[in-house]
Amino acid sequence: MSSLLTTLGLRALPATSPPNSVPNLASTFLIWNFLHAYAFMSTRFIKNYYKFDHNSAPREDVEKYGEKMVKDGKLTAGQLAMVKRWEAGHENCVEGYTLFVAGTLLALYAGVPTPTLNGLMAAYSVARMMYGVTYIAIETEQYSPLRTLCWWSGNIACLTMMVKAGNRL
């Protein structure tokens, strides 16, 4: 159990480790990306801000109340469009998290070098943060390829983890 905890970055490296050992940041990145996907990208905050968050059926808020709020002047069409993009971005981040977990755990199991894995996890994290920002902020077709670029960058980082793991197994 000790080696599993060390592998996940939840326990310090053994005293016999070389002095310049790079710490494994897997647990940090796994937790951060979980929070990013399930909390920071959640629409609960923005729907609360615009006062149409209903905990009894939160997945229906935008569809059920959005257009009515625009008609009543409580929300602009642009604000509703942003909330819809935010909701879609949140759902995609939740879906993408599973690929990140799979890539990370496979790379850990296969013994992909820590600096390489840390770099790939950082690349994924930055790509997903940029994906969230671009998904929410970009309103035009002209700049929407930036969102696609961020999405692919994150996925390529995960697939690279898997390929590197496969090469070691």
C-alpha positions as CSV (number, residue, x, y, z in Angstrom):
1,M,0.0,0.0,0.0
2,S,2.9,2.3,0.7
3,S,4.2,2.2,-2.8
4,L,0.7,2.9,-4.2
5,L,0.4,6.0,-2.0
6,T,3.8,7.1,-3.1
7,T,3.0,6.5,-6.7
8,L,-0.1,8.6,-6.5
9,G,1.9,11.4,-4.8
10,L,0.1,11.0,-1.5
11,R,3.2,10.0,0.5
12,A,6.7,11.4,0.5
13,L,9.4,9.6,-1.5
14,P,11.5,7.2,0.6
15,A,14.6,8.6,2.3
16,T,16.7,6.3,0.0
17,S,15.5,8.2,-3.1
18,P,18.1,10.2,-5.0
19,P,18.3,13.8,-3.7
20,N,17.2,15.3,-6.9
21,S,14.1,13.2,-7.3
22,V,11.2,15.0,-9.0
23,P,8.0,14.7,-6.9
24,N,5.1,12.9,-8.5
25,L,2.2,15.4,-8.8
26,A,-0.4,12.9,-10.0
27,S,-2.7,13.4,-7.0
28,T,-2.4,17.2,-7.3
29,F,-3.4,17.1,-10.9
30,L,-6.1,14.5,-10.4
31,I,-7.7,16.6,-7.6
32,W,-7.3,19.9,-9.5
33,N,-8.9,18.5,-12.7
34,F,-11.7,16.9,-10.7
35,L,-12.4,20.3,-9.1
36,H,-12.1,22.1,-12.5
37,A,-14.6,19.7,-14.2
38,Y,-17.1,19.2,-11.4
39,A,-17.0,22.5,-9.5
40,F,-15.3,25.4,-11.3
41,M,-17.0,24.6,-14.6
42,S,-20.3,23.9,-13.0
43,T,-23.2,26.2,-14.0
44,R,-24.6,26.4,-10.5
45,F,-22.7,29.6,-9.8
46,I,-23.7,31.4,-12.9
47,K,-27.3,30.2,-12.7
48,N,-27.5,31.4,-9.1
49,Y,-26.1,34.7,-10.2
50,Y,-28.8,35.1,-12.8
51,K,-31.4,33.7,-10.4
52,F,-32.6,30.6,-12.2
53,D,-31.0,27.8,-10.4
54,H,-33.4,25.2,-9.1
55,N,-31.9,22.4,-7.1
56,S,-35.0,20.2,-7.6
57,A,-34.2,19.8,-11.3
58,P,-31.0,21.7,-12.2
59,R,-30.5,20.0,-15.5
60,E,-33.7,21.5,-16.8
61,D,-33.1,25.1,-15.7
62,V,-31.7,26.5,-18.9
63,E,-34.3,24.7,-21.1
64,K,-37.2,25.3,-18.8
65,Y,-36.6,28.9,-17.6
66,G,-34.0,30.4,-19.9
67,E,-36.2,31.7,-22.8
68,K,-38.9,32.8,-20.3
69,M,-36.3,34.9,-18.5
70,V,-35.2,36.5,-21.7
71,K,-38.8,37.3,-22.6
72,D,-39.4,38.8,-19.1
73,G,-36.3,41.0,-19.5
74,K,-34.4,39.3,-16.6
75,L,-31.7,37.9,-18.9
76,T,-30.4,39.0,-22.3
77,A,-30.2,36.6,-25.2
78,G,-26.4,36.9,-25.1
79,Q,-26.4,36.0,-21.4
80,L,-28.5,32.9,-22.0
81,A,-26.3,31.9,-24.9
82,M,-23.3,32.1,-22.6
83,V,-25.0,30.0,-19.9
84,K,-25.8,27.4,-22.6
85,R,-22.1,27.3,-23.7
86,W,-21.0,27.1,-20.1
87,E,-23.3,24.2,-19.5
88,A,-22.0,22.4,-22.6
89,G,-18.4,23.1,-21.6
90,H,-19.1,21.7,-18.1
91,E,-20.5,18.5,-19.5
92,N,-17.5,18.1,-21.8
93,C,-15.1,18.7,-19.0
94,V,-16.8,16.0,-16.9
95,E,-16.6,13.6,-19.9
96,G,-13.0,14.5,-20.5
97,Y,-11.9,13.9,-16.9
98,T,-12.3,10.1,-17.4
99,L,-9.8,10.1,-20.2
100,F,-7.4,12.1,-18.0
101,V,-7.8,9.7,-15.1
102,A,-7.2,6.7,-17.4
103,G,-4.1,8.2,-19.0
104,T,-2.7,9.2,-15.6
105,L,-3.3,5.9,-13.9
106,L,-2.0,3.9,-16.8
107,A,1.2,6.0,-17.0
108,L,1.7,5.6,-13.3
109,Y,1.3,1.9,-13.4
110,A,3.7,1.6,-16.4
111,G,6.3,3.7,-14.7
112,V,6.4,6.6,-17.2
113,P,9.2,8.9,-15.9
114,T,7.8,11.4,-13.4
115,P,9.0,14.5,-15.2
116,T,7.4,13.4,-18.4
117,L,4.1,12.5,-16.6
118,N,4.1,15.8,-14.7
119,G,4.6,17.7,-17.9
120,L,1.7,15.9,-19.7
121,M,-0.6,16.3,-16.7
122,A,0.3,20.1,-16.7
123,A,-0.3,20.3,-20.4
124,Y,-3.7,18.7,-20.0
125,S,-4.6,21.0,-17.1
126,V,-3.7,24.1,-19.0
127,A,-5.5,22.9,-22.1
128,R,-8.7,22.2,-20.1
129,M,-8.6,25.6,-18.4
130,M,-8.2,27.3,-21.7
131,Y,-10.9,25.1,-23.2
132,G,-13.3,26.2,-20.5
133,V,-12.5,29.9,-21.0
134,T,-12.8,29.6,-24.8
135,Y,-16.0,27.6,-24.6
136,I,-17.7,30.2,-22.4
137,A,-16.2,33.4,-23.9
138,I,-16.1,32.8,-27.6
139,E,-19.4,33.7,-29.2
140,T,-18.5,33.7,-32.9
141,E,-17.8,31.0,-35.4
142,Q,-14.6,32.9,-36.5
143,Y,-12.8,32.2,-33.2
144,S,-14.4,28.9,-32.3
145,P,-11.5,26.8,-33.7
146,L,-9.5,28.0,-30.7
147,R,-11.9,25.9,-28.5
148,T,-11.3,22.9,-30.7
149,L,-7.5,23.4,-30.5
150,C,-7.7,23.5,-26.7
151,W,-9.9,20.3,-26.7
152,W,-7.5,18.4,-28.9
153,S,-4.5,19.6,-27.0
154,G,-5.9,18.1,-23.8
155,N,-6.8,14.9,-25.4
156,I,-3.5,14.5,-27.1
157,A,-1.8,14.9,-23.7
158,C,-3.9,12.0,-22.4
159,L,-3.3,9.9,-25.4
160,T,0.4,10.5,-25.2
161,M,0.3,9.3,-21.6
162,M,-1.3,6.1,-22.8
163,V,1.1,5.6,-25.7
164,K,4.1,6.1,-23.4
165,A,2.6,3.7,-20.9
166,G,2.0,1.1,-23.7
167,N,5.6,1.4,-24.8
168,R,6.7,0.5,-21.3
169,L,4.4,-2.4,-20.8
